[in-house]
């Protein structure tokens, strides 16, 4: 059955088969879910370096969903025809790419090369999930797509910034050469359910700390700004870009800006937490401002974020609270109940 995905209730494109690299990650899992709901056959490729099978476990009963362990830096292939390749595979949080610098550089270079080659072999449309980090610590605000950025090419964050900039150059080269019909999207700060609580980004960090009654740790003076886009809106933007004929780059993010300190206060209020706010040292090359100019996306895709921060944060907090409660229940189960005994093994036919 062909996939018909919708953005703002308008059918954009019919698809039979979609490959999602990094599909067990935060945004990737939401994309897989949306595509499966729409009837597509989905190949979810992930090496689980920062992804998790639990993120897509609820899709396992769908016979058209295929979770496959795959290191995109070593090569990619799937059987049969493919209509669309969504390339998201890469560590994406500062904690991850600073811990995995070489793997991050390889994902942006070799991983993108192999994903593009797959799209070329299959005659598929290709979407590169790039990042607002290509703008570095911007001197132009908000950031339009024709801004070239202010990036430190040898700083610690360069392993992610430059990997994505190279991935963009590679994607544009394949398109100019006629090998692949491609589009580049630059994703700004996205948040929502399935973020990892310790991935180092502001939203999950503040929520985890607030729910635990710990101090909320704000970097620097907290006056640096971020623009938060709820994951459902980001997924809509990605799919709208994939369905368009536009080559990009296209900013996908929320043009409403807030300071990190205001975000911490917002989370504290929504969680009804009494946590204090403490200030810690800023990371090296941490951007002072981050806000997308989304006028091109509005004009080309007829796309704009729909979920206000108060609603998106409330949904995200509820998910994290549910996860914390489930973890507490799991820890509370006595070991004698958690593990089956010999009689239990025999009753379900477990082989020795």
Buried (B, 14 or more C-beta within 10 A) or exposed (E): EEBEBBBEEEEBBBBBBBBBBBBBBBBBBBBBBBBBEBBBBBBBBBBEBBBBBEBBEEBEEBEBBBBBEBBBBEEBEBEEEBBBBBBBBBBBBBBBBBBBBEBBBBBBBBBBBBBBBBBBEBEBBBBBBBBBBBBBBBEBBBBBBEBEBEBBEEBBBBBBBBBBBBBBEBBBEBBEEEBBBBBBBBBBBBBBBBBBBEBBBBBBBBBBBBBEEBBBBBBBEBEBBBBBBBBBBBBBBBBBBBBBEBBBBBBBBBBEBBBBBBBBBBBBEBBEBEBEBEBEEBBEBBBEBBBBBBBBBEEBBEBBBEBEBEEBBEBBBEBBEEBBEEEEEEEEEEEEEEEEEEEEEEEEEEEE
